[in-house]
Structures are given as structure tokens and as C-alpha cells.
């Protein structure tokens, strides 16, 4: 009888114990817009729902910052293509950065991150805002402990990576979510697919944009409207921000920055590395004038002598690059 009772007791304990967290190993495919190349694979970080969901939670998690006051989403707003309307973003304790926050989309295709291209890996790029004194002012070890203490994430990490909360799984999750931020359904994309027509002004702007007269597409070409080259556009005669020179220390790199994508540009102002330009009109006027007299200015930046009608046409074309479905995609909302 005693043996039977012991067996029954063991069975009762087993039945009352928590079910093990099952790993989500089902790889899912992310839809690629027409005209886009396949998404390059991420090493040991294939898309699964659990990983994407965890990454999104962490993207909006304020525990990543020193005093629980900001998250990645505090400086990257979806309705603005995950950019910031401020000239420079505000971090913990009201500290301000020195460069304009870049929009976040089509990151899976990028090979250079931040304005100066100082990071070449999306997975590692999240370490910068977490540790930066003027942004989150934390560190990955502290973040790990905070997430563990919160009691909210243990199962999520097990399900996504069969791992405890670790530096690698945090960075992997953030990378996985950010790689899903694909934007390729603007009016221009729809026109290319034969689904709509461009206005006469948009068509004139498109023609000018891709012409040898303006050379816009020489820098802002390809499916993402950027070849990710590092150039100086002649914004100033003297640059307070040394740009790429901060990475290489080379004088010829002063004032050079990674050429940004022009997708969604109508909602990602203010513009330039320091947010000093607030409107598309100012941008067009800058290039029409041929930029400032700067020693490292790219040779493609020359006076254009555009008419007012042509300037407006270029602006109208740039506005046609806005992807409203991306700005409102419920999959990216907190």
C-alpha cells in the first residue's frame, strides 16, 4: 500500500509541475516586395514568430535604458518610418545626441549602420544606443539582469532561442524584429508594378531624378534609393561633425556620411546628419545651388539650374516614395 501511495504521489507532483516551454522552430518567410532581391540570411537567426515577437517587445522595452525612461521606440516612430521628428533625439535625463536619428526600414539589406558607417552588422548595432551616454546610458550586462528581474521574459527567450536571457539572444531578437521592417509599397512601387499612374508633375520629377542632368540616381539609386556609398554632399563649408573621419581619422573623409535611402523621405525630416534642414524644398535648393564650397565635396554635386516647376516636380516625385502601408502596418505596432 505504501508503495502505491508513493507512486500516486509522484504522479500527482508531475501532473502539477509546469509544462516545459516548447521551442518555436517553425521558420517563416517574409514577403519581399516586387523588384527587391531576396532577404540576405542572418547567421543562426532565421525568422520565427517567437523571435520576431520577442524582438518587438524588446524594441519597445524601457528596461533597456538606465532609468527605465526610454526605449528604441522612443526615438523611432513607425508613422515616421521609424525616424524621429526632433533635430536630435533626447536620451535619458534629457540628454541630447549630436546626430539626427535615422529611419529604420529595409535594414536586412544594409551593410553600413549609423551616419558614419561605423558599424557593419545590424545585430551589433543595438549595442550603441544601449551604451551611449546620451541615449540609454546602460550596458548589456545590466540589461540582462533587469530583464531577468522583471520576470516577464524567461519563457519568451526559451521559446525563441532555447536560451536563458543572454547578450546574444537579446541582440538576436532585436535584429530579427528589425529585419522584418521592409518597405517597398510606395506609389512609385505601385506605378512600377502597373497598378497606378503618376501625375504629370511626379512623372517629370521621376525623369529628372534618373537623368544625367541631376545625377540624383548616381547616389540614390537601386531598389532602396541608396547604394550605401560614403560621400560629402557639400552641406557646409566647414563641418563641426567630422563624419566618416571619426572612424578612419583620414582628412579626406571629413564631412562624409553614408548616403541615406530616399524611401519615405516625405515623413523622415528633419534631414541631414544633424537635422539642420527641415523641408524638401531646402534640400532641392541646396543641390540646385551645387552645395557649399567644401574641399571634400563629391564631384557629382554641381549647380543644376532648375526651374521652379522642375524643383516642385522633384519634390512631388520624392513624395511618391512614401509607403503608407509600412507606416501603418499593425505588425510593427507596440
C-alpha positions as a LaTeX table, in Angstrom:
\begin{tabular}{lrrr}
\hline
Residue & $x$ (\AA) & $y$ (\AA) & $z$ (\AA) \\
\hline
Unk1 & 0.00 & 0.00 & 0.00 \\
Unk2 & 2.85 & 2.40 & 0.91 \\
Unk3 & 4.49 & 1.80 & $-2.49$ \\
Unk4 & 1.22 & 2.57 & $-4.28$ \\
Unk5 & 0.82 & 5.81 & $-2.30$ \\
Unk6 & 4.37 & 6.88 & $-3.17$ \\
Unk7 & 3.76 & 6.22 & $-6.86$ \\
Unk8 & 0.48 & 8.13 & $-6.76$ \\
Unk9 & 2.21 & 10.99 & $-5.00$ \\
Unk10 & 4.93 & 11.17 & $-7.65$ \\
Unk11 & 2.33 & 11.16 & $-10.38$ \\
Unk12 & 0.49 & 13.99 & $-8.65$ \\
Unk13 & 3.68 & 16.07 & $-8.41$ \\
Unk14 & 4.46 & 15.51 & $-12.07$ \\
Unk15 & 0.96 & 16.44 & $-13.15$ \\
Unk16 & 1.08 & 19.66 & $-11.10$ \\
Unk17 & 4.51 & 20.76 & $-12.39$ \\
Unk18 & 4.73 & 23.41 & $-15.10$ \\
Unk19 & 4.73 & 22.26 & $-18.69$ \\
Unk20 & 8.10 & 22.79 & $-20.37$ \\
Unk21 & 8.33 & 25.79 & $-22.70$ \\
Unk22 & 8.26 & 24.47 & $-26.24$ \\
Unk23 & 10.71 & 25.95 & $-28.71$ \\
Unk24 & 9.32 & 27.72 & $-31.76$ \\
Unk25 & 11.41 & 26.22 & $-34.55$ \\
Unk26 & 9.00 & 26.92 & $-37.40$ \\
Unk27 & 10.81 & 29.19 & $-39.84$ \\
Unk28 & 8.58 & 31.71 & $-41.59$ \\
Unk29 & 9.07 & 33.60 & $-44.83$ \\
Unk30 & 8.94 & 37.39 & $-45.01$ \\
Unk31 & 7.25 & 38.69 & $-48.15$ \\
Unk32 & 9.69 & 40.51 & $-50.41$ \\
Unk33 & 8.30 & 43.41 & $-52.50$ \\
Unk34 & 8.43 & 43.15 & $-56.27$ \\
Unk35 & 11.81 & 44.32 & $-57.53$ \\
Unk36 & 13.59 & 43.63 & $-54.23$ \\
Unk37 & 16.29 & 40.96 & $-54.00$ \\
Unk38 & 15.84 & 38.06 & $-51.58$ \\
Unk39 & 16.45 & 39.00 & $-47.96$ \\
Unk40 & 20.04 & 38.01 & $-47.10$ \\
Unk41 & 20.08 & 35.32 & $-44.40$ \\
Unk42 & 21.12 & 36.20 & $-40.86$ \\
Unk43 & 23.62 & 33.81 & $-39.32$ \\
Unk44 & 21.91 & 31.46 & $-36.84$ \\
Unk45 & 18.92 & 33.80 & $-36.62$ \\
Unk46 & 16.23 & 32.67 & $-39.05$ \\
Unk47 & 12.79 & 34.24 & $-38.81$ \\
Unk48 & 10.34 & 32.62 & $-36.39$ \\
Unk49 & 7.25 & 34.18 & $-34.85$ \\
Unk50 & 8.68 & 33.83 & $-31.35$ \\
Unk51 & 11.89 & 35.64 & $-32.26$ \\
Unk52 & 10.11 & 38.45 & $-34.07$ \\
Unk53 & 7.63 & 38.91 & $-31.22$ \\
Unk54 & 10.42 & 38.95 & $-28.64$ \\
Unk55 & 12.40 & 41.45 & $-30.69$ \\
Unk56 & 9.39 & 43.74 & $-30.94$ \\
Unk57 & 8.83 & 43.58 & $-27.18$ \\
Unk58 & 12.46 & 44.48 & $-26.57$ \\
Unk59 & 12.31 & 47.29 & $-29.14$ \\
Unk60 & 9.64 & 48.98 & $-27.02$ \\
Unk61 & 11.09 & 47.91 & $-23.65$ \\
Unk62 & 12.24 & 50.81 & $-21.43$ \\
Unk63 & 14.20 & 48.45 & $-19.17$ \\
Unk64 & 16.95 & 48.74 & $-21.76$ \\
Unk65 & 17.68 & 52.28 & $-20.56$ \\
Unk66 & 19.45 & 53.40 & $-17.38$ \\
Unk67 & 16.38 & 54.80 & $-15.62$ \\
Unk68 & 13.57 & 52.98 & $-17.43$ \\
Unk69 & 12.63 & 56.17 & $-19.27$ \\
Unk70 & 13.17 & 55.40 & $-22.95$ \\
Unk71 & 13.14 & 52.53 & $-25.41$ \\
Unk72 & 14.22 & 52.16 & $-29.02$ \\
Unk73 & 10.68 & 53.17 & $-29.91$ \\
Unk74 & 11.09 & 56.46 & $-28.05$ \\
Unk75 & 13.29 & 57.78 & $-30.87$ \\
Unk76 & 11.96 & 55.74 & $-33.79$ \\
Unk77 & 8.27 & 56.29 & $-34.58$ \\
Unk78 & 6.54 & 53.98 & $-37.01$ \\
Unk79 & 4.31 & 56.67 & $-38.52$ \\
Unk80 & 7.54 & 58.49 & $-39.44$ \\
Unk81 & 9.19 & 55.39 & $-40.94$ \\
Unk82 & 10.78 & 54.79 & $-37.54$ \\
Unk83 & 12.55 & 58.15 & $-37.56$ \\
Unk84 & 12.43 & 60.98 & $-35.01$ \\
Unk85 & 10.81 & 64.38 & $-35.73$ \\
Unk86 & 13.33 & 66.07 & $-33.41$ \\
Unk87 & 16.51 & 67.55 & $-34.87$ \\
Unk88 & 18.43 & 65.31 & $-32.47$ \\
Unk89 & 16.85 & 62.78 & $-30.13$ \\
Unk90 & 16.54 & 63.14 & $-26.36$ \\
Unk91 & 18.00 & 60.37 & $-24.24$ \\
Unk92 & 17.95 & 59.63 & $-20.51$ \\
Unk93 & 17.87 & 62.61 & $-18.13$ \\
Unk94 & 17.09 & 64.93 & $-21.03$ \\
Unk95 & 20.46 & 64.48 & $-22.68$ \\
Unk96 & 20.58 & 65.22 & $-26.41$ \\
Unk97 & 22.65 & 63.50 & $-29.03$ \\
Unk98 & 24.65 & 65.15 & $-31.78$ \\
Unk99 & 23.22 & 63.46 & $-34.86$ \\
Unk100 & 19.75 & 63.09 & $-36.29$ \\
Unk101 & 18.17 & 59.67 & $-35.69$ \\
Unk102 & 17.93 & 57.69 & $-38.90$ \\
Unk103 & 14.75 & 55.96 & $-40.08$ \\
Unk104 & 14.61 & 52.19 & $-39.76$ \\
Unk105 & 13.49 & 50.20 & $-42.77$ \\
Unk106 & 14.98 & 47.68 & $-45.18$ \\
Unk107 & 17.73 & 47.13 & $-42.61$ \\
Unk108 & 18.10 & 43.50 & $-43.67$ \\
Unk109 & 19.74 & 44.75 & $-46.85$ \\
Unk110 & 22.07 & 47.29 & $-45.26$ \\
Unk111 & 25.78 & 46.72 & $-44.70$ \\
Unk112 & 26.65 & 50.04 & $-43.03$ \\
Unk113 & 24.91 & 51.41 & $-39.96$ \\
Unk114 & 24.81 & 54.88 & $-38.41$ \\
Unk115 & 25.59 & 58.07 & $-40.26$ \\
Unk116 & 29.31 & 57.40 & $-40.49$ \\
Unk117 & 29.01 & 53.70 & $-41.28$ \\
Unk118 & 30.95 & 52.84 & $-38.14$ \\
Unk119 & 29.06 & 49.57 & $-37.57$ \\
Unk120 & 28.77 & 46.91 & $-40.27$ \\
Unk121 & 26.45 & 44.46 & $-38.54$ \\
Unk122 & 22.79 & 45.03 & $-37.68$ \\
Unk123 & 22.98 & 42.58 & $-34.77$ \\
Unk124 & 25.73 & 44.61 & $-33.10$ \\
Unk125 & 24.21 & 47.99 & $-33.88$ \\
Unk126 & 21.82 & 47.79 & $-30.91$ \\
Unk127 & 24.74 & 47.94 & $-28.51$ \\
Unk128 & 25.44 & 51.55 & $-29.47$ \\
Unk129 & 22.20 & 53.17 & $-28.29$ \\
Unk130 & 22.08 & 50.94 & $-25.20$ \\
Unk131 & 25.55 & 52.00 & $-24.04$ \\
Unk132 & 25.69 & 55.56 & $-25.42$ \\
Unk133 & 25.86 & 58.14 & $-22.61$ \\
Unk134 & 23.43 & 60.48 & $-24.39$ \\
Unk135 & 20.96 & 57.77 & $-25.32$ \\
Unk136 & 20.12 & 54.86 & $-23.00$ \\
Unk137 & 23.32 & 55.08 & $-20.91$ \\
Unk138 & 23.16 & 51.43 & $-19.84$ \\
Unk139 & 25.12 & 48.30 & $-20.68$ \\
Unk140 & 24.18 & 44.84 & $-21.85$ \\
Unk141 & 25.06 & 43.17 & $-18.52$ \\
Unk142 & 22.73 & 45.49 & $-16.65$ \\
Unk143 & 20.02 & 44.94 & $-19.26$ \\
Unk144 & 20.27 & 41.16 & $-18.84$ \\
Unk145 & 19.80 & 41.44 & $-15.10$ \\
Unk146 & 16.89 & 43.84 & $-15.40$ \\
Unk147 & 15.08 & 41.60 & $-17.86$ \\
Unk148 & 15.64 & 38.62 & $-15.56$ \\
Unk149 & 14.39 & 40.54 & $-12.52$ \\
Unk150 & 11.26 & 41.65 & $-14.36$ \\
Unk151 & 10.05 & 38.06 & $-14.58$ \\
Unk152 & 8.39 & 38.83 & $-17.91$ \\
Unk153 & 10.79 & 37.36 & $-20.42$ \\
Unk154 & 12.09 & 33.97 & $-19.30$ \\
Unk155 & 9.58 & 31.95 & $-21.34$ \\
Unk156 & 9.93 & 34.27 & $-24.34$ \\
Unk157 & 13.67 & 33.66 & $-24.58$ \\
Unk158 & 13.22 & 29.92 & $-24.12$ \\
Unk159 & 10.60 & 29.80 & $-26.84$ \\
Unk160 & 12.62 & 31.96 & $-29.25$ \\
Unk161 & 16.19 & 30.80 & $-28.68$ \\
Unk162 & 16.07 & 27.89 & $-26.21$ \\
Unk163 & 18.27 & 30.12 & $-24.09$ \\
Unk164 & 18.27 & 31.99 & $-20.85$ \\
Unk165 & 18.28 & 35.78 & $-21.14$ \\
Unk166 & 21.72 & 36.49 & $-22.59$ \\
Unk167 & 23.53 & 39.18 & $-24.53$ \\
Unk168 & 23.47 & 37.14 & $-27.74$ \\
Unk169 & 19.77 & 36.31 & $-27.55$ \\
Unk170 & 18.87 & 39.94 & $-26.80$ \\
Unk171 & 20.83 & 41.20 & $-29.81$ \\
Unk172 & 19.50 & 38.36 & $-31.98$ \\
Unk173 & 15.90 & 39.19 & $-31.10$ \\
Unk174 & 16.32 & 42.90 & $-31.79$ \\
Unk175 & 17.97 & 42.05 & $-35.09$ \\
Unk176 & 15.20 & 39.63 & $-36.05$ \\
Unk177 & 12.42 & 42.16 & $-35.49$ \\
Unk178 & 14.26 & 44.97 & $-37.27$ \\
Unk179 & 14.90 & 42.74 & $-40.27$ \\
Unk180 & 11.12 & 42.47 & $-40.76$ \\
Unk181 & 10.81 & 46.25 & $-41.29$ \\
Unk182 & 10.52 & 46.01 & $-45.06$ \\
Unk183 & 9.21 & 48.99 & $-47.01$ \\
Unk184 & 8.51 & 48.65 & $-50.72$ \\
Unk185 & 4.90 & 49.59 & $-51.46$ \\
Unk186 & 5.00 & 53.30 & $-52.22$ \\
Unk187 & 3.04 & 54.92 & $-55.02$ \\
Unk188 & 6.20 & 54.71 & $-57.12$ \\
Unk189 & 6.44 & 50.95 & $-56.45$ \\
Unk190 & 2.79 & 50.56 & $-57.38$ \\
Unk191 & 3.44 & 52.50 & $-60.59$ \\
Unk192 & 6.34 & 50.21 & $-61.44$ \\
Unk193 & 4.00 & 47.23 & $-60.98$ \\
Unk194 & 1.46 & 48.82 & $-63.32$ \\
Unk195 & $-1.11$ & 49.33 & $-60.56$ \\
Unk196 & $-1.40$ & 53.13 & $-60.73$ \\
Unk197 & $-0.26$ & 56.15 & $-62.69$ \\
Unk198 & 1.99 & 59.03 & $-61.74$ \\
Unk199 & 0.79 & 62.61 & $-62.06$ \\
Unk200 & 2.40 & 64.76 & $-64.76$ \\
Unk201 & 4.49 & 66.50 & $-62.09$ \\
Unk202 & 5.56 & 63.20 & $-60.50$ \\
Unk203 & 6.49 & 61.87 & $-63.94$ \\
Unk204 & 8.57 & 64.96 & $-64.71$ \\
Unk205 & 10.27 & 64.60 & $-61.34$ \\
Unk206 & 10.97 & 60.93 & $-62.00$ \\
Unk207 & 12.51 & 61.76 & $-65.35$ \\
Unk208 & 14.70 & 64.46 & $-63.81$ \\
Unk209 & 15.70 & 62.24 & $-60.89$ \\
Unk210 & 17.04 & 59.50 & $-63.16$ \\
Unk211 & 18.60 & 61.87 & $-65.70$ \\
Unk212 & 22.27 & 62.73 & $-66.22$ \\
Unk213 & 21.33 & 66.35 & $-65.71$ \\
Unk214 & 20.70 & 65.93 & $-61.98$ \\
Unk215 & 22.67 & 62.72 & $-61.28$ \\
Unk216 & 20.35 & 62.02 & $-58.30$ \\
Unk217 & 20.28 & 58.31 & $-59.04$ \\
Unk218 & 24.08 & 58.12 & $-59.12$ \\
Unk219 & 23.99 & 58.27 & $-55.31$ \\
Unk220 & 20.36 & 57.41 & $-54.57$ \\
Unk221 & 19.91 & 54.50 & $-56.95$ \\
Unk222 & 18.94 & 50.87 & $-56.71$ \\
Unk223 & 15.82 & 49.33 & $-55.22$ \\
Unk224 & 16.39 & 51.14 & $-51.92$ \\
Unk225 & 17.35 & 54.51 & $-53.43$ \\
Unk226 & 20.83 & 54.29 & $-51.91$ \\
Unk227 & 23.99 & 52.43 & $-52.82$ \\
Unk228 & 25.29 & 53.00 & $-49.26$ \\
Unk229 & 28.31 & 54.86 & $-50.53$ \\
Unk230 & 30.09 & 57.31 & $-48.25$ \\
Unk231 & 30.15 & 60.81 & $-49.73$ \\
Unk232 & 30.22 & 64.51 & $-48.83$ \\
Unk233 & 27.30 & 66.50 & $-50.23$ \\
Unk234 & 28.62 & 69.99 & $-49.52$ \\
Unk235 & 26.11 & 70.86 & $-46.82$ \\
Unk236 & 28.62 & 73.21 & $-45.15$ \\
Unk237 & 31.89 & 74.90 & $-45.96$ \\
Unk238 & 33.13 & 73.89 & $-42.50$ \\
Unk239 & 31.85 & 70.77 & $-40.74$ \\
Unk240 & 31.55 & 70.72 & $-36.96$ \\
Unk241 & 30.90 & 66.97 & $-37.24$ \\
Unk242 & 33.85 & 65.24 & $-38.85$ \\
Unk243 & 31.63 & 62.41 & $-40.15$ \\
Unk244 & 33.45 & 59.38 & $-41.50$ \\
Unk245 & 36.74 & 60.87 & $-40.32$ \\
Unk246 & 35.75 & 59.86 & $-36.77$ \\
Unk247 & 36.12 & 56.25 & $-37.92$ \\
Unk248 & 39.10 & 56.42 & $-40.27$ \\
Unk249 & 40.93 & 59.56 & $-38.93$ \\
Unk250 & 41.68 & 60.42 & $-42.58$ \\
Unk251 & 41.35 & 64.12 & $-43.56$ \\
Unk252 & 39.80 & 63.15 & $-46.90$ \\
Unk253 & 36.90 & 61.57 & $-45.01$ \\
Unk254 & 35.92 & 64.71 & $-43.14$ \\
Unk255 & 32.31 & 65.68 & $-43.79$ \\
Unk256 & 31.48 & 62.37 & $-45.45$ \\
Unk257 & 28.44 & 60.33 & $-44.44$ \\
Unk258 & 26.62 & 57.24 & $-45.68$ \\
Unk259 & 24.18 & 58.20 & $-48.43$ \\
Unk260 & 20.69 & 57.61 & $-46.96$ \\
Unk261 & 17.76 & 55.94 & $-48.67$ \\
Unk262 & 15.16 & 58.34 & $-50.05$ \\
Unk263 & 12.27 & 55.98 & $-49.41$ \\
Unk264 & 9.66 & 57.56 & $-47.11$ \\
Unk265 & 11.60 & 60.83 & $-47.22$ \\
Unk266 & 8.44 & 62.93 & $-47.00$ \\
Unk267 & 7.95 & 61.81 & $-43.37$ \\
Unk268 & 11.53 & 61.46 & $-42.13$ \\
Unk269 & 12.50 & 65.11 & $-41.64$ \\
Unk270 & 14.38 & 66.96 & $-40.37$ \\
Unk271 & 17.12 & 65.97 & $-42.75$ \\
Unk272 & 20.89 & 65.59 & $-42.99$ \\
Unk273 & 23.25 & 64.18 & $-40.38$ \\
Unk274 & 22.45 & 66.96 & $-37.91$ \\
Unk275 & 18.80 & 67.58 & $-38.73$ \\
Unk276 & 19.62 & 71.10 & $-39.92$ \\
Unk277 & 17.29 & 71.04 & $-42.95$ \\
Unk278 & 13.58 & 70.89 & $-42.27$ \\
Unk279 & 11.91 & 70.76 & $-45.69$ \\
Unk280 & 12.30 & 69.05 & $-49.04$ \\
Unk281 & 12.32 & 72.49 & $-50.67$ \\
Unk282 & 15.52 & 73.34 & $-48.78$ \\
Unk283 & 17.11 & 70.08 & $-49.90$ \\
Unk284 & 16.31 & 70.71 & $-53.56$ \\
Unk285 & 17.61 & 74.28 & $-53.29$ \\
Unk286 & 20.85 & 73.04 & $-51.72$ \\
Unk287 & 21.55 & 70.69 & $-54.62$ \\
Unk288 & 20.29 & 73.14 & $-57.22$ \\
Unk289 & 22.90 & 75.62 & $-55.99$ \\
Unk290 & 25.61 & 72.96 & $-56.14$ \\
Unk291 & 26.21 & 72.79 & $-52.40$ \\
Unk292 & 28.69 & 74.79 & $-50.37$ \\
Unk293 & 32.34 & 75.23 & $-51.26$ \\
Unk294 & 33.75 & 72.31 & $-49.27$ \\
Unk295 & 37.08 & 70.69 & $-50.05$ \\
Unk296 & 35.78 & 67.10 & $-49.85$ \\
Unk297 & 32.52 & 67.73 & $-51.67$ \\
Unk298 & 31.66 & 65.00 & $-54.12$ \\
Unk299 & 32.33 & 65.80 & $-57.77$ \\
Unk300 & 28.73 & 64.91 & $-58.67$ \\
Unk301 & 27.40 & 67.88 & $-56.70$ \\
Unk302 & 27.13 & 70.65 & $-59.30$ \\
Unk303 & 24.70 & 73.55 & $-59.92$ \\
Unk304 & 21.55 & 72.28 & $-61.64$ \\
Unk305 & 19.79 & 75.50 & $-62.69$ \\
Unk306 & 16.36 & 74.02 & $-62.18$ \\
Unk307 & 13.20 & 75.99 & $-62.83$ \\
Unk308 & 10.63 & 76.37 & $-60.07$ \\
Unk309 & 8.42 & 73.91 & $-61.92$ \\
Unk310 & 11.22 & 71.35 & $-62.07$ \\
Unk311 & 12.01 & 71.79 & $-58.39$ \\
Unk312 & 8.38 & 71.12 & $-57.49$ \\
Unk313 & 8.33 & 68.11 & $-59.79$ \\
Unk314 & 11.30 & 66.59 & $-57.99$ \\
Unk315 & 9.58 & 67.16 & $-54.66$ \\
Unk316 & 6.39 & 65.54 & $-55.95$ \\
Unk317 & 8.37 & 62.53 & $-57.13$ \\
Unk318 & 10.13 & 62.21 & $-53.76$ \\
Unk319 & 6.74 & 62.25 & $-52.05$ \\
Unk320 & 5.66 & 59.35 & $-54.26$ \\
Unk321 & 8.28 & 57.24 & $-52.43$ \\
Unk322 & 6.19 & 57.22 & $-49.25$ \\
Unk323 & 4.93 & 53.77 & $-48.26$ \\
Unk324 & 1.73 & 54.36 & $-46.27$ \\
Unk325 & 1.17 & 50.64 & $-45.73$ \\
Unk326 & 4.55 & 50.43 & $-43.98$ \\
Unk327 & 3.80 & 53.47 & $-41.81$ \\
Unk328 & 0.56 & 51.86 & $-40.65$ \\
Unk329 & 1.45 & 48.15 & $-40.61$ \\
Unk330 & $-0.13$ & 46.70 & $-37.43$ \\
Unk331 & 2.61 & 44.04 & $-37.25$ \\
Unk332 & 5.09 & 46.71 & $-36.19$ \\
Unk333 & 2.96 & 48.48 & $-33.60$ \\
Unk334 & 3.66 & 48.19 & $-29.90$ \\
\hline
\end{tabular}
